[in-house]
Amino acid sequence: MKPKNDLNFSGGPGALPECVLTQLSEALIEVPEMGLSVLGISHRSDWFAAIVSELENNIRALLGLGTHYHVLFLQGGATQQFSMIPMSLLPGHTSPAEYLHTGYWSGKAIPEAQRQGSVRVLWSGAQSGFSSLPSDAELPFSADAPYLHYVSNETVEGLQFQRVIGRNDVLRVCDMSSDFLSKPCEAEQFSLIYAHAQKNIGPAGVTVVLVRDEVIANSPAGLPGFLDYRSHASTHSNFNTPPVFAIYTVLLVSRWLINEIGGLESMDRINRQKAALLYRVLDTSDGFYRGRARLEDRSLMNITFNLPSPEMEQGFLLAAHAAGFSGLGGHRSIGGLRASIYNAMTLAAVEKLADFMTHFRRKK
């Protein structure tokens, strides 16, 4: 059987809501009010300016953000932010920036920051195989740090912070790529939030950056234009040719979250139901399915687990593919299995996966 679109549990790019896919299929031929394909509409058009403006307002409304934040739609993914952030926040400081090393993606950010200045790795889970997150008692934050950087949800290891960490007198910077707009967020406690779109809110090609006015105002002079937040803020994300299609898709997803889901509290309730279904399968399997993450640090977005042997894991993947599921293989860095249940993954699809997992265990 071919994989089914609604059973795509990939870690990214993630699934999109069916209603959004329908609108996109129509827009590829013609955006009704324009008479043109969305792929051929100018980024300098009034139509696109209105798209950006509405999307900025939708994200502010969903998160309760004031106008002292800029909402930017940039390119380069989270990887570009690994460099842009220290380029903007580290120069002129004698104290090191503080980074948490909680998994694969936070580990990618640290060496990029070290190219720009001094970095202190405040905590690392490497020795424990990134199976847990630190408690507050394990985090000796410094009042002198120019900023604190952490990843809210580690997609590879299936770990997620369920609280805001850090000092209120130090800038908080957070990579929320894989749980952005999946639940209510105390966004105003952060000076900068970034999230590439291809998990919960759209396709690859656009990264949402929320940045406070004072961060932009205090950025050093002389940065390359493309790597300077001021360039993008002053042009409403139109400094260079932006990814019109990707930004339009994120707009459609934001409308879906507001008008059909009913906001982030409703989205959170759905996501918790989905995660509870799969974790129940793991927890009642008598050790057949072995979760990677510590109970209190489990991700609501990425359920990571192992079977008794690599051979059995391969058998699981083959059987899942035959049943129409896709994207269940673990990340290449750690292997195993992973079910990513981002916003657009329906409860019905998760129920099908839970049933499949239960039947597979019984057969074995």
C-alpha positions in Angstrom: 0.0 0.0 0.0 1.2 3.5 -0.8 1.7 5.8 2.2 -1.3 8.0 3.0 -1.0 11.7 3.3 -3.0 11.8 6.5 -0.7 9.2 8.1 2.5 11.1 7.6 4.3 11.0 11.0 7.5 12.5 9.6 9.7 14.6 11.9 9.7 17.3 9.2 8.5 18.5 6.9 5.3 17.8 8.8 1.8 17.3 7.7 -0.5 20.2 6.7 -4.2 20.5 7.5 -6.3 19.0 4.7 -8.3 22.3 4.3 -5.0 24.1 3.8 -3.8 21.6 1.2 -7.1 22.1 -0.7 -6.7 25.9 -0.7 -3.1 25.6 -1.9 -4.0 23.2 -4.7 -6.4 25.9 -5.9 -4.0 28.7 -5.4 -1.3 26.9 -7.5 -3.6 27.4 -10.4 -5.2 30.7 -9.5 -5.6 32.9 -6.4 -9.2 34.0 -7.0 -8.7 37.7 -6.1 -5.6 37.9 -8.3 -6.3 35.7 -11.3 -2.7 34.4 -11.0 -1.0 31.4 -9.6 0.4 32.0 -6.2 3.8 30.9 -7.6 3.7 33.9 -10.0 2.5 36.7 -7.8 5.1 39.5 -7.2 6.5 39.9 -3.7 6.1 43.7 -4.4 2.4 43.5 -5.0 -0.2 45.0 -2.7 -1.7 41.5 -2.3 1.5 40.1 -0.8 1.9 43.1 1.5 -1.6 42.4 2.8 -0.7 38.7 3.3 2.3 39.6 5.4 0.4 42.2 7.4 -2.4 39.7 8.2 0.0 37.0 9.2 1.9 39.3 11.5 -1.4 40.2 13.2 -2.5 36.6 13.4 0.6 35.5 15.1 0.4 38.4 17.5 -3.2 37.5 18.3 -2.4 33.8 18.8 0.4 34.6 21.2 -0.9 37.7 22.8 2.1 39.8 21.6 2.3 43.5 21.7 3.6 45.8 19.0 6.9 46.1 20.7 7.8 42.8 19.0 8.6 42.6 15.3 7.2 39.5 13.5 9.6 38.5 10.7 9.5 35.9 8.0 13.0 35.0 7.1 14.9 32.5 5.1 17.8 30.2 6.0 15.9 28.0 8.5 16.9 27.7 12.2 20.4 27.2 11.0 20.7 30.8 9.9 19.4 31.9 13.2 22.2 29.9 14.9 24.6 32.6 13.5 22.4 35.7 13.3 21.6 35.6 17.0 25.2 35.7 18.3 26.2 38.2 15.6 23.5 40.5 17.0 23.7 39.8 20.7 27.3 38.8 21.5 29.6 41.7 20.3 30.7 44.1 23.0 30.1 41.7 25.9 33.0 40.3 28.0 30.8 37.7 29.7 29.8 34.5 27.7 26.4 33.7 26.4 24.8 30.8 28.1 23.6 27.8 26.0 21.9 24.6 27.1 23.0 21.4 25.3 19.8 19.3 25.5 20.0 17.3 22.3 20.8 17.2 18.6 19.6 20.7 17.5 20.8 22.6 20.5 24.2 21.0 19.8 24.1 22.5 16.3 23.6 26.0 17.6 26.6 26.0 20.0 29.5 25.9 17.6 28.0 28.6 15.4 27.7 30.9 18.4 31.3 30.1 19.4 32.5 31.5 16.0 31.2 34.9 17.2 32.3 35.1 20.8 32.5 33.5 24.2 29.9 30.8 25.0 29.3 28.9 28.2 27.6 25.5 28.0 25.5 25.8 31.2 24.3 22.2 31.1 24.7 19.2 28.8 22.8 15.9 28.6 25.4 14.2 26.4 26.6 11.8 29.0 23.1 10.5 29.7 22.4 10.1 26.0 20.0 13.1 26.1 17.3 11.2 27.8 16.2 14.0 30.2 16.2 17.8 30.7 17.8 19.7 33.6 16.0 20.8 36.7 16.1 24.4 37.9 18.6 23.3 40.6 21.0 22.2 37.9 21.1 25.5 36.1 23.4 28.1 37.7 22.4 31.0 35.5 24.6 34.1 35.5 23.2 37.6 35.8 26.1 38.9 33.5 25.3 36.7 30.5 24.3 38.7 27.4 21.6 36.1 26.7 20.4 32.6 27.4 19.7 30.2 24.5 17.8 27.0 24.6 15.6 24.7 22.5 12.1 24.3 23.8 11.5 20.9 22.1 14.2 18.5 20.9 12.7 16.7 17.9 15.3 14.0 17.7 15.3 12.8 21.3 11.7 13.6 22.1 12.3 16.0 24.9 10.3 19.2 25.7 10.5 21.9 28.4 7.2 22.3 30.1 8.3 25.6 31.7 10.1 28.8 30.9 13.6 28.8 32.2 16.2 31.5 32.8 16.6 34.8 34.7 14.2 37.7 34.0 17.1 40.1 33.9 18.9 38.2 31.1 17.6 38.1 27.5 15.9 34.8 26.7 16.3 33.3 23.3 14.5 30.2 22.3 14.4 27.9 19.3 10.8 26.8 19.2 10.9 25.3 15.7 9.1 22.1 16.6 6.5 23.3 19.1 5.7 26.8 17.9 2.0 27.6 17.9 1.3 24.1 19.3 0.2 25.4 22.7 -0.1 28.7 24.7 3.2 30.4 25.2 4.4 33.1 27.5 6.0 34.7 24.5 6.6 38.1 26.2 9.1 36.5 28.6 11.4 36.0 25.6 13.5 38.6 23.8 13.7 36.5 20.7 11.9 33.4 19.5 12.6 31.6 16.2 10.9 28.8 14.5 11.3 27.3 11.0 8.0 26.5 9.6 8.2 22.9 8.5 6.9 21.3 11.7 3.7 22.9 12.8 2.9 25.9 10.6 3.9 25.4 7.0 6.5 24.1 4.5 10.2 24.5 4.4 11.5 27.9 3.2 10.3 30.4 5.8 11.4 30.9 9.4 9.3 33.0 11.9 11.3 35.3 14.1 9.7 37.3 17.0 12.1 39.9 18.2 11.8 42.7 20.7 12.3 46.3 19.7 15.3 46.7 22.0 17.1 43.7 20.6 17.0 45.3 17.2 17.9 48.8 18.5 21.0 47.4 20.3 22.3 45.3 17.4 25.8 46.2 16.4 26.5 48.3 13.3 28.2 46.9 10.3 26.3 43.6 10.0 25.7 42.3 6.5 22.3 43.5 5.3 20.8 40.0 4.9 22.0 39.0 8.5 20.8 42.2 10.2 17.3 42.0 11.8 16.9 45.8 11.1 16.9 45.2 7.4 14.0 42.8 7.6 12.1 44.7 10.2 12.2 48.0 8.3 10.9 46.3 5.1 8.3 44.0 6.7 10.2 40.8 5.6 10.6 42.1 2.1 14.3 43.0 2.1 15.0 40.6 -0.6 12.7 38.3 -2.6 10.9 36.3 0.1 9.3 32.8 -0.3 5.8 34.0 -1.2 4.3 30.5 -1.4 5.7 29.4 2.0 4.5 32.6 3.7 1.1 32.3 2.1 0.9 28.7 3.4 1.7 29.9 7.0 -1.0 32.5 6.7 -3.6 29.7 5.8 -2.4 27.7 8.7 -2.8 30.7 11.1 -6.3 31.2 9.8 -7.0 27.5 10.4 -5.7 27.8 14.0 -7.9 30.8 14.7 -11.1 30.0 12.8 -11.3 26.2 12.9 -9.2 25.1 15.9 -10.2 28.0 18.1 -6.8 29.2 19.2 -3.8 27.7 21.0 -5.6 26.4 24.1 -7.8 24.3 21.9 -4.8 23.2 19.9 -3.0 22.2 23.1 -5.9 20.1 24.3 -5.9 18.2 21.0 -2.1 17.7 21.0 -2.2 16.4 24.6 -4.9 13.9 23.6 -2.8 12.7 20.7 0.4 12.3 22.8 -1.5 10.6 25.7 -2.8 7.9 23.2 0.7 7.0 22.1 2.4 7.2 25.4 -0.3 4.9 26.8 0.6 2.3 24.2 4.3 2.6 25.2 3.5 2.5 29.0 1.2 -0.6 28.8 3.4 -2.7 26.5 5.3 -4.5 29.2 8.6 -3.2 27.9 8.0 -4.1 24.2 7.9 -0.4 23.3 10.6 1.5 25.2 10.3 5.2 25.4 13.6 7.2 25.2 12.7 10.3 27.3 12.2 10.6 31.0 8.6 10.7 31.9 8.4 14.3 33.1 10.4 15.5 30.0 8.4 13.7 27.3 7.6 15.7 24.2 4.0 16.3 23.1 5.3 16.6 19.5 7.8 13.8 19.0 7.2 10.4 20.6 10.6 8.5 20.4 10.9 4.9 21.3 12.7 1.6 20.6 11.7 -2.0 20.2 13.6 -5.0 21.7 16.0 -5.3 18.7 17.0 -3.3 15.5 15.7 -6.2 13.5 12.3 -5.9 15.1 12.3 -2.1 14.5 13.0 -2.7 10.8 10.0 -5.2 10.8 7.9 -2.5 12.4 8.8 0.0 9.7 8.0 -2.4 6.9 4.7 -3.4 8.4 3.8 0.3 9.1 4.6 1.2 5.5 2.5 -1.6 4.2 -0.4 -0.3 6.3 -0.1 3.2 4.8 2.0 4.9 7.5 5.1 6.9 6.7 7.8 8.9 8.6 8.1 6.6 11.6 11.9 6.0 11.4 14.0 7.7 14.1 16.5 10.4 13.3 19.6 9.1 11.5 21.8 10.2 14.5 20.1 7.8 17.0 18.0 5.4 15.0 15.0 3.8 16.7 11.5 5.0 16.0 9.7 8.3 16.2 6.1 9.4 15.7 5.8 13.2 15.2 2.3 14.4 15.9 2.5 18.1 14.9 -0.6 20.3 14.8 -2.1 19.0 11.6 -1.8 15.4 12.6 -5.4 14.4 13.4 -6.6 12.6 16.4 -8.1 9.9 14.1 -4.7 9.3 12.5 -3.1 8.9 15.9 -5.8 6.5 16.9 -5.0 4.4 13.8 -1.3 4.4 14.7 -2.0 3.4 18.3 -4.2 0.5 17.1 -1.5 -0.6 14.7 1.2 -0.5 17.4 -1.0 -2.6 19.7 -1.7 -5.2 17.1 1.9 -5.4 16.0 3.0 -6.1 19.6 0.4 -8.8 20.0 1.6 -10.5 16.8 5.2 -10.5 18.1 
